[in-house]
Amino acid sequence: MFSKAFRFNIKNLLPEGGDISLRNFSITEAVLLLVMAFLVSRGLGVIRQIIFNALFGTGIEANAYYAAARLPEILFDLIAGGALTHAFIPVFLSQEKNRGQREAWRLASLVFNVLLVALTVLVLISEAVAPFFVSRLLVPGYPPAQQALTATLTRIMLIQPLVLGVGTVITAVLDSKRQFFLPAVSLAIYNVGLIGGLLVTLAVPGIGIYGPTYGVLAAALLQVAVMVPGLVKQGVRYSFFWDLKYPGLRDVMRMLGPNMLAVAITSTGFIVDTAFISFMPDKASLAASRNAHLLFALPLALVGQTMALAGLPQLSALATSGRYVRLRTTLLKLAGSSAHSQYRRGSGALPLRQTRHSTALPTWRVW
């Protein structure tokens, strides 16, 4: 269990001794770092939730806000969430090992360019169809005024997946080099933007629900901005490279396909769930279910997600090098540690099936 991949040196987590953003972390160190980031994020999330509930409770505006987050979440999960990270990291490491740094950066640039174009097109289409999607599919049981508010908030939040899509590529590059510090900081800082939006509403009550809605965009910008210095320190070589037949891009797309299918199926379930709740006589049902989901998601984030984030680069590097015996051993240690942690948390059983919270980037962005 104490092989090189799982070594632990507390000094590696302290600020002394050089630029912490450029350090390579072992799986154990990365898990601890990410757990601390999640705990800070959840702590800030409690503050955010207290302020939000004090301002909006589980009323009409709160329900519209929660429902409006669905379509942006789906777009991000489908194109640029953890599915892309899982597909990108192995190919990026393989490209770097077999063809050198220059080709690896060309691949990163190409994925970034294709992602930006694809998300821009999808966001523009979604902006146009948002009213129909909201009224006919997402919350058909809400009255017209609440549907209109939900559609308006949806159109504002649709900018978020475009911003976070950029951040996905940055995170994937940093994770591939086992530099988890800035991605961990970005997890914690996301709630700062949301709290900022709520504080604006507290200062100017007339802004209402639009305060936290624009706070979602501010949070996305903060999350991406905090990681940019790490990318610059890596000597990033961006180029406007466009070749849809490029072998590396094909490899990424081939690996992305099954992940996208899984996300699409899961997202369909969330849409059906939201539509069903919209017909319930208690109009606070959607807001209440979102509040309950916060507690449900915490164990999965602290155990499953952190281990997936920490282990993927190491596993990908071993696969790229053809070290399959070590790959199998490392994977078994990760799976055994995750199952043991879940059991000790009192579940008495193996982990539950992974939800969207098991993706490499936390995709539950609003909450």
C-alpha positions in Angstrom: 0.0 0.0 0.0 3.0 2.3 0.5 4.4 2.0 -3.0 5.7 5.1 -4.8 2.2 5.8 -6.2 0.8 5.9 -2.7 3.7 7.5 -0.8 2.8 10.2 1.7 5.0 13.2 2.7 3.3 15.8 4.8 5.9 18.4 3.7 4.6 18.1 0.1 1.3 19.6 1.3 2.9 22.6 3.0 3.6 25.9 1.3 7.3 25.9 2.1 9.8 24.5 -0.3 9.0 26.0 -3.7 5.9 26.6 -5.8 3.2 24.3 -4.5 1.2 24.7 -7.7 4.0 22.9 -9.6 4.4 19.9 -7.3 3.6 16.4 -8.4 1.4 14.7 -5.8 1.0 11.0 -5.1 -2.4 9.4 -5.0 -2.6 9.5 -1.2 -1.4 13.1 -1.1 -3.8 14.1 -3.9 -6.8 12.4 -2.1 -6.0 14.3 1.1 -5.6 17.6 -0.7 -8.9 17.1 -2.6 -10.8 16.0 0.5 -9.6 19.2 2.3 -10.8 21.2 -0.8 -14.2 19.5 -0.8 -14.6 20.1 3.0 -13.8 23.8 2.5 -16.2 23.9 -0.5 -18.9 22.2 1.5 -18.3 24.5 4.4 -18.7 27.5 2.2 -21.7 25.7 0.7 -23.4 25.6 4.1 -22.9 29.4 4.4 -24.2 29.9 0.9 -27.2 27.7 1.5 -28.1 29.4 4.8 -28.1 32.8 3.0 -30.0 31.4 0.0 -32.7 29.8 2.2 -33.0 33.0 4.3 -33.6 35.0 1.2 -35.7 32.7 -0.9 -36.6 29.7 1.2 -38.4 27.1 -0.9 -40.6 29.6 -2.8 -41.3 30.3 -6.4 -38.0 32.0 -7.1 -36.0 29.2 -5.5 -37.8 26.6 -7.5 -37.3 28.5 -10.7 -33.6 28.9 -9.9 -33.1 25.2 -9.2 -35.0 24.1 -12.3 -33.0 26.6 -14.5 -29.8 24.9 -13.6 -30.8 21.7 -15.3 -30.1 22.5 -18.9 -26.7 24.2 -18.3 -25.7 21.2 -16.2 -26.7 18.8 -19.0 -24.8 20.6 -21.6 -21.7 20.8 -19.5 -21.9 17.1 -18.4 -22.5 15.9 -21.9 -19.7 17.7 -23.7 -17.2 19.1 -21.2 -17.6 17.5 -17.9 -15.8 14.6 -16.3 -16.5 12.5 -19.4 -14.1 14.7 -21.4 -11.5 14.6 -18.7 -11.6 10.8 -18.5 -11.1 10.7 -22.3 -8.5 13.4 -22.6 -6.0 12.5 -19.9 -5.0 9.0 -21.2 -4.6 10.3 -24.8 -2.7 13.4 -23.7 -0.2 11.3 -21.7 0.2 8.9 -24.6 0.7 11.7 -27.0 3.3 13.3 -24.7 5.2 10.0 -24.3 5.2 8.8 -27.9 5.3 12.1 -29.9 6.7 14.7 -27.5 5.5 17.9 -25.8 4.8 19.7 -29.0 2.3 17.2 -30.3 0.7 17.0 -26.8 0.1 20.7 -26.8 -1.2 20.6 -30.3 -3.7 18.0 -29.1 -4.7 20.1 -26.1 -5.2 23.1 -28.5 -7.3 21.1 -30.9 -9.5 19.7 -28.1 -9.9 23.2 -26.7 -10.8 24.6 -30.2 -13.3 21.9 -31.0 -14.8 22.1 -27.5 -15.2 25.9 -27.7 -17.0 25.7 -31.1 -19.2 22.8 -30.1 -20.3 24.4 -26.9 -20.9 27.8 -28.5 -23.2 26.2 -31.1 -25.0 24.2 -28.4 -25.4 27.2 -26.2 -26.8 29.3 -29.0 -29.3 26.5 -29.9 -30.2 26.1 -26.3 -30.8 29.9 -25.9 -33.4 29.6 -28.7 -35.2 26.5 -27.5 -35.0 27.3 -23.7 -38.7 28.5 -23.4 -40.0 25.4 -25.2 -37.7 23.1 -23.2 -38.8 24.6 -19.9 -42.5 24.8 -20.5 -43.0 21.4 -22.3 -40.3 19.2 -20.9 -38.7 20.5 -17.7 -41.4 22.0 -15.6 -44.7 21.5 -17.4 -46.6 21.6 -14.2 -45.6 25.1 -13.2 -47.8 28.1 -14.0 -46.9 30.2 -17.0 -45.3 33.1 -14.9 -43.0 30.6 -13.1 -42.1 28.9 -16.4 -41.2 32.3 -17.9 -38.9 33.1 -14.9 -37.3 29.7 -15.2 -36.6 30.2 -18.9 -35.1 33.6 -18.3 -32.8 32.2 -15.6 -31.9 29.3 -17.8 -30.8 31.6 -20.6 -28.5 33.5 -18.2 -27.0 30.3 -16.7 -26.3 28.9 -20.2 -23.2 31.0 -20.4 -21.8 28.9 -17.5 -21.0 25.7 -19.5 -19.1 27.7 -22.0 -16.8 29.1 -19.3 -16.5 25.8 -17.5 -15.7 24.0 -20.8 -12.5 26.1 -21.0 -11.7 25.1 -17.4 -12.2 21.4 -18.1 -9.3 21.4 -20.5 -7.1 23.3 -18.1 -8.0 21.0 -15.2 -7.3 17.9 -17.4 -3.9 19.2 -18.3 -2.9 19.9 -14.7 -4.4 16.6 -13.5 -2.4 14.7 -16.1 0.8 16.1 -14.6 -0.5 15.3 -11.1 -0.5 18.9 -10.1 -3.7 18.9 -8.1 -3.2 22.0 -6.0 -4.9 24.6 -8.2 -7.7 22.3 -9.3 -8.4 21.7 -5.6 -8.4 25.5 -4.9 -10.8 26.0 -7.8 -13.2 23.6 -6.1 -13.2 25.6 -2.9 -13.4 29.0 -4.6 -16.4 28.2 -6.7 -18.8 28.9 -3.8 -17.2 32.3 -3.3 -18.8 33.5 -6.5 -22.2 32.1 -5.5 -21.9 33.8 -2.0 -21.0 37.0 -3.8 -24.1 36.9 -5.8 -26.2 36.4 -2.7 -24.5 39.2 -0.9 -25.4 41.5 -3.9 -29.0 40.5 -3.4 -28.7 41.2 0.3 -27.3 44.7 -0.4 -29.8 45.5 -3.2 -33.0 43.5 -2.5 -34.6 44.6 -5.8 -32.2 42.3 -7.7 -33.9 39.3 -6.2 -33.1 35.9 -7.7 -30.9 37.4 -10.4 -28.2 38.0 -7.8 -27.3 34.3 -7.3 -28.1 33.6 -10.9 -25.3 35.9 -12.1 -23.3 34.6 -9.1 -23.2 31.3 -11.0 -21.4 33.0 -13.9 -19.0 34.8 -11.5 -18.3 31.4 -9.8 -17.4 29.8 -13.1 -15.1 32.6 -14.0 -13.3 32.4 -10.7 -12.9 28.7 -11.0 -11.2 29.0 -14.4 -9.2 32.1 -13.5 -7.5 30.5 -10.5 -6.1 27.6 -12.7 -4.7 29.8 -15.5 -1.4 30.6 -13.7 -0.7 26.9 -13.4 -1.2 26.4 -17.1 1.1 29.3 -17.9 3.8 27.8 -15.6 3.6 24.6 -17.6 4.7 26.5 -20.7 1.4 26.1 -22.5 1.8 26.4 -26.3 -1.6 27.3 -27.6 -2.2 27.3 -31.4 -5.3 27.7 -33.5 -5.0 24.1 -34.8 -8.0 22.6 -36.6 -7.9 19.1 -38.0 -10.9 16.9 -37.3 -9.0 13.9 -38.8 -6.1 14.3 -36.3 -5.5 10.8 -34.8 -5.3 12.1 -31.2 -8.7 13.8 -31.5 -10.2 10.6 -32.9 -8.8 8.7 -29.9 -10.4 11.3 -27.5 -13.7 11.1 -29.3 -13.7 7.3 -29.3 -13.2 7.2 -25.6 -15.7 10.1 -25.1 -18.6 8.3 -26.8 -19.5 5.7 -24.0 -19.1 8.4 -21.3 -21.4 10.8 -23.2 -24.0 8.0 -23.5 -23.9 7.4 -19.8 -24.3 11.1 -19.0 -27.2 11.4 -21.5 -29.1 8.6 -19.8 -28.5 10.0 -16.4 -29.5 13.5 -17.5 -32.7 12.2 -19.0 -33.6 10.8 -15.5 -33.0 14.2 -13.9 -35.3 15.9 -16.4 -38.0 13.4 -15.9 -37.6 13.8 -12.1 -37.9 17.6 -12.3 -40.9 17.4 -14.6 -42.6 15.0 -12.2 -41.9 17.2 -9.2 -43.4 20.2 -11.0 -46.9 18.5 -10.9 -46.7 17.9 -7.2 -49.2 19.9 -5.1 -46.5 21.1 -2.7 -44.7 23.7 -4.8 -41.7 23.6 -2.5 -40.9 20.0 -3.5 -38.1 20.9 -6.0 -36.3 23.2 -3.6 -36.7 20.7 -0.8 -35.3 17.9 -2.8 -32.2 19.9 -3.8 -31.5 20.7 -0.2 -31.8 17.0 0.7 -29.4 16.2 -2.2 -26.7 18.2 -0.6 -26.4 15.7 2.3 -26.7 12.7 0.0 -23.9 13.8 -2.2 -21.3 14.5 0.4 -20.0 10.9 1.1 -19.8 10.2 -2.6 -17.8 13.4 -3.2 -15.4 12.8 -0.3 -14.6 9.2 -1.1 -15.5 8.2 -4.7 -14.8 11.4 -6.5 -11.5 12.3 -4.7 -10.1 8.8 -5.4 -11.2 9.0 -9.1 -9.6 12.4 -9.5 -6.3 11.4 -7.8 -6.0 8.0 -9.4 -6.8 8.6 -13.0 -3.5 10.3 -14.1 -1.4 7.6 -12.4 -3.5 4.8 -13.9 -3.3 6.4 -17.4 0.4 6.8 -17.1 0.8 3.1 -16.2 -1.4 2.1 -19.2 0.5 4.3 -21.6 3.8 2.7 -20.4 2.4 -0.8 -20.8 2.9 -1.6 -17.1 -0.3 -3.6 -16.8 0.7 -5.6 -13.7 1.3 -2.4 -11.7 -1.9 -0.9 -13.2 -3.9 -3.8 -11.9 -2.3 -3.6 -8.5 -2.9 0.1 -8.2 -6.5 -0.2 -9.3 -7.2 -2.9 -6.8 -5.7 -0.8 -4.0 -7.8 2.2 -5.0 -11.0 0.1 -5.2 -10.3 -1.6 -1.9 -9.6 1.7 -0.2 -12.8 3.2 -1.5 -14.9 0.2 -0.5 -13.3 0.1 3.0 -13.9 3.9 3.5 -17.5 3.5 2.5 -18.0 0.6 4.9 -16.4 2.5 7.7 -18.7 5.4 7.1 -21.5 3.2 8.3 -23.0 2.0 5.0 -22.3 -1.6 5.8 -22.1 -2.4 2.1 -20.1 -1.6 -1.0 -20.4 1.9 -2.5 -23.6 2.9 -4.2 -23.6 3.2 -7.9 -21.7 6.3 -9.1 -23.8 9.3 -10.1 -22.7 12.5 -11.9 -20.7 13.3 -8.7 -18.1 10.6 -9.8 -16.9 12.6 -12.7 -13.5 14.1 -12.8 -14.8 17.6 -12.5 -17.6 18.3 -10.1 -20.5 18.9 -12.3 -23.1 19.8 -9.7 -22.0 23.4 -10.3 -24.8 25.4 -8.8 -25.1 23.4 -5.6 
